Amino acid sequence: MLRKEANRNEIFLFASYSIANSSMLKRKNVFFAYVVTLPAIIFLLLVVGYPVFYLFQLAMSEARVEAGSLNLKWVGLENFRILFQDQYFLEALKHTLYIVVTSIPVSVILALVLALCLDKIRRGRGIMQTALLLPWMIAPALGAAMWRWLYNDQFGLIDYVLRLIGVIKQPILWLSDPNVAINSIVICDVWQYTPFCTIILFAGLQNIPTDLYDAAGIDGANALQVFWYVTLRLLKTQILFVLLIRTVFTLRIFDYVYTLTRGGPGRSTEVLATYLYTTAFSFAKFDYSATIAVILLLITSVVALGYVMLFRGVTEG
Amino acid sequence: MRVPSTQWRIKAEIGKFIIWTILVGYTFLALVPVLWTLSTSFKPRSETLEMPPSLIPHNFTLDNYVKVFQKTPILLSLRNSSIIVAGTLFLCLTLGLLAAYGLSKFFNFNSQKFFLYFALATRAVAPAALVVPFMIIGRRLHILDTFLILILADSYMWLPFLIWLMKGFIDVIPEELVDASKIDGCSNLGILRRVIIPLSIPGLVSVAILIFIDTWNELLFAMALAESISVKPITTTMTYFYTDIYTVYGWMTSAGIVGVIPAVIFMLFFQRYIVKGVIAGAVKG
């Protein structure tokens, strides 16, 4: 009887102790959780949140440099009204979109072919992967040194080879002909980013179970049907991802344009990023540059959101 | 029976041949810019202007490299690049690992989601859009033209990415392991140090390499936010070689090679991790 009582007391004591302890522990854990997570949140708020807020403020103001400081005067959407009548801006937008619609299909199709080939070989795959990936490691700013030299119209290799095999008679002015220059940038862009697309698509191919191919073979599907109904269908997510990344990054293209042509000759290769850069840093029109930046931000966000929604549709249905 | 099997074998052989032709052909074309640049960088000036061009230099010389190191601030730029990369890596890894650990093991699903989407939104902001605000705010805070602002600017893209990836890696560490070390008397930080970090090293390495390469290659912020030669990284120093109408191609190509080497060496050593990091990034978005 007594022992039972004591035992019960002990249990009660133990239970209350552990409850108190666990809530204390929980409180300690919550505190710890905030201490480790908050620095990153604060960093992102200060380094991205505030500058983006400031960008919008700048875009809707008239900025004047007075006594070394920048004074903002609210003008609403006036800058945007001017922007949409700005011939240079519309041209820059057109060039950016041109690079998007040429470079991306070429590099993704090329990557798909390479990934399919890579998937089929066994020996030498590691070496091929390394070699294929190499251009992606090279900074566009440094790769430009290579391409400027290749594109040289007197001593460049490309013109020399093309003349040697008789494709052209006159040298192509890769970087100084207004009609050609933008395509030279597209070539660099394809060269730089095809490796990345290849690796992503290759990883996707590796995830397709082999019995699916076998099943399709037993059902009597030919190679094209297998490719269409099995490979492409199961590669959808990766293809969409590659398209998303490539689109968002190509809309922001800056490095190759700036290092190869600086938007020239004339304005034939001016893109959104170079236009906003020169507007701010060569002409000190910060408000107008911010306006272009807001448009760039909106375009990339809408594109990204569109892809994300497509993603959802693909992965769910 | 024999006829279809040999036919099939011939077909397979032809297929193999086509596959290898495509792979080797494309790789060769893709590597031509690198090889040609490498070859030019070892040629004396007279030979760079020779027609027809020689792929293997007749008069092999290291003169371009010597001149580039002596007469241009490329060594200083390499140092600056290294400082910026190291700072960015340190900042991203510290903040990112802590936040990923906190999110993964202490917050419920909804708070996790809220934070992850916030991080994703910051990552979606184009660098070109932030150049002007960074410049103006940096001037106001007197941190323009310092390593600090370049490190902050370079970190903003990679911190969200790192948090997403690391949270994924930490999520799969079994709860029992964490509980066991808690019972053994590990503090929360002790668990991070003794359990979480050792187990997520492969993931950490692959993300770190991506950050290294991307930061080393960054041009836009470096051009806009650094002015003095003692801060400018290699990518901006390279643009000097492009401005002159009269370009010394030997110098330009050798400087380009020197700038590319660190990233390439990194890649050759960690190739497996890179592929892993890229793929993990693809899955997590």
Interface residues (C-beta under 8 A of the other chain):
Chain A: N29 V30 F32 A33 Y34 V35 V36 T37 P39 A40 I41 F43 L44 V47 V48 G49 Y50 P51 V52 Y54 L55 L58 S69 L70 L110 V113 L114 C117 L118 K120 I121 G126 M128 Q129 T130 A131 L132 L133 L134 P135 M137 I138 A139 P140 A141 L142 G143 A144 A145 M146 W147 R148 W149 L150 N152 Q154 F155 L157 Y160 L164 W191 T194 P195 F196 I199 I200 A203 Q238 F241 V248 L251 R252 F254 D255 Y258 T259 L272 A273 L276 Y277 A280 F281 F286 S289 A290 A293 V294 L296 L297 T300 S301 A304
Chain B: G15 K16 I19 W20 I22 L23 Y26 T27 A30 L31 V32 P33 V34 W36 T37 T40 T48 L49 E50 M51 P52 P53 L95 G96 L98 A99 Y101 G102 L103 F106 F107 F115 F118 A119 T122 A124 V125 A126 P127 A128 A129 L130 V131 V132 P133 F134 M135 I136 I137 R140 L152 A153 S155 Y156 L159 P160 I163 N188 I213 W216 N217 E218 L219 L220 M223 A224 I234 T235 T236 M238 T239 F241 Y242 T247 Y249 M252 T253 A255 G256 G259 V260 A263 V264 F266 M267 L268 Q271 I274 V275 V278 I279 A282 G285
